[in-house]
Amino acid sequence: MRISVCAPVSRADTVRPFLESILRQTHEEWELILVGQGPLDDPRSQKVREAIDTFAARDRRIRYCHIETRGATRAKNAAILEATTDMIAEIDDDAEAAPDWLETMVAIFQANPDVDVVGGSVLKPPRQRKGLAVCPEVVPADTVYDPASMRTPPNGWNWISCNVGIRRRVFEAVGLYDEYLGPGSIFPAADDTDLMLRFESAGIKMAATPRLIVHHTYGYRYGTKAFLRHQYNYAYGNGGLAAKLVLANDPHGAAWIRYNRQQRLQSWARPFRPNRLLRGLLGWAVFDSAYRRCLADFRVENNLLVLKESHENGSH
């Protein structure tokens, strides 16, 4: 089975080890589509392109594309549209895939033809510095979630877009990533949560396993500024997602608002951690700001946010 590995690329300092991890794959039937973002004359873009060109000269399975507008979800969509196979594997350029990553993914899909999504583990490395730091990590249980026959996901089921395989037919049925959600967009988070909820509403059968491994080697963000930026982006992105769900009359909307309110305004009390109260209040204020902005400026069409015409024309 041939598979398309798709990744947005923007980090010249991590793209080399990322590419090496794809070249080490035990499953060799793949193409790698990398999408850079931003002005081509930007030194950062040029360094990324130069690094990739070195690898592309060694292996014709590597292909580079470029979009002028920054945004991880825009780049992901561009890569998916460029892919030539029926199977999409997604990963980020600050991660390294285990050597059997694609082999494991292909084996799961071949053994389960009715499963359309497979997510795996995203493992964070040991911390290199003290102080505030954050690194996304997911270690799911070996589970299958079939929304058509199950009211809620099984315990331990989860995935994020740093390590997931998706059959092309799912994107054709449900649509691509929402380009107003995710890193580099107006609402800089919640892009994979949005996609997951759309898959759930469409009754897509999804699996997760800890055996499908990606190492988030360069995923740590250190220092107060980076930590606060991550917290802000997460709260603002999820506020935008909540409003999107409400605009779409999706029942997940009310539940998502309740969950975020509970996490930010009540979770500090049990167990009692008063130092988290201020962080929760600030997080809720950011969430609510994004929620109100999305309600005011956007509408939903075909599962995607669309900027209202008045705001596109700059009249507000």
Phi, psi and omega in degrees: 000126178272143186223144179260117175269123185240134182208133166286143181230134180208002187240102181295332184279346181241348187292330181295306177297328175300312180296321178300323181293328177287321178295337180275002184298135177288332173272119191258355182270081182215160166235146181242119181248117183247132183238115174274163186222150175100175181304136182294334181273002176292128180306326179295316178297320181295319179294319178298313181298318179298318179296317182291321180302324178299319180284321180298329178292334179274332187216117184287353177284349181265129182228134180250135174233166182216140173237146186285333183264132179287153178146124184297319182288327174299317180293319178299315180297318179298320179294317180298319180291333178278341184296146184247007181243175180268003182231126182248127173247127183249141181203160179256161185276004173253019183235166175229130180278139172299150184305329181263018183304302182291323179300317179294317180298313180297319180298320179294315179296320181292325180281343183227076184297343179269356177268129185253348181221135176228119177250158183221197183278139169240105189260127179276151181278173173298145178292141180257346183220155175275172178093192181294135179201155180213141177209116179301138178215141176221129173229092185281164170279164177280094190219162173231133179244118177245096183301338180290337183234357182235135183286326181221159177298148176292157180302133177088355180281131179187160170198158172228164190284359173287344179204088180205145173246136185222130175290141182303326183300336178290314177298323179294329181274322190254334184105169182275187177297148174281117187283356173268358176245148175107165183308132179088358181254182179299316179250093198278042175191182172072011180294317180285328175297317177301314180295319179300316180294324177293321176297317180299313181297331180274000178075027181285129179280126187230138178247160173217146180207141176286349183282344178267105197243130168235133178265123180276062192304319184245029185276345182291137171244120187255150173098160183299315182298313180294321180296314181294323178298318179298315180297318179297311182299319180297314181294317182292318178297318181288331172295318176297318178297318179301315179294321178301315180297321178294316179298329180273004183057035180273129180297342176295338186300307181298319180295322180292322177294315179300317181298313181293322177297315180297316182296322187268329186252347185234335188293341179292339186276335182223100358289160187288109179223081186299337179295341180272351183296313181298318178299320179294318179296317178295319179297320178293323178297319178293314178304312182294324178298315178294321179301313182291321179297316181295318178299323184282324192255348189232162166228172181243128175226128178053045177073006184236147174290139177229127179292132179299147186302321182299324180281329175297325182273358175077021182277352178236000000 
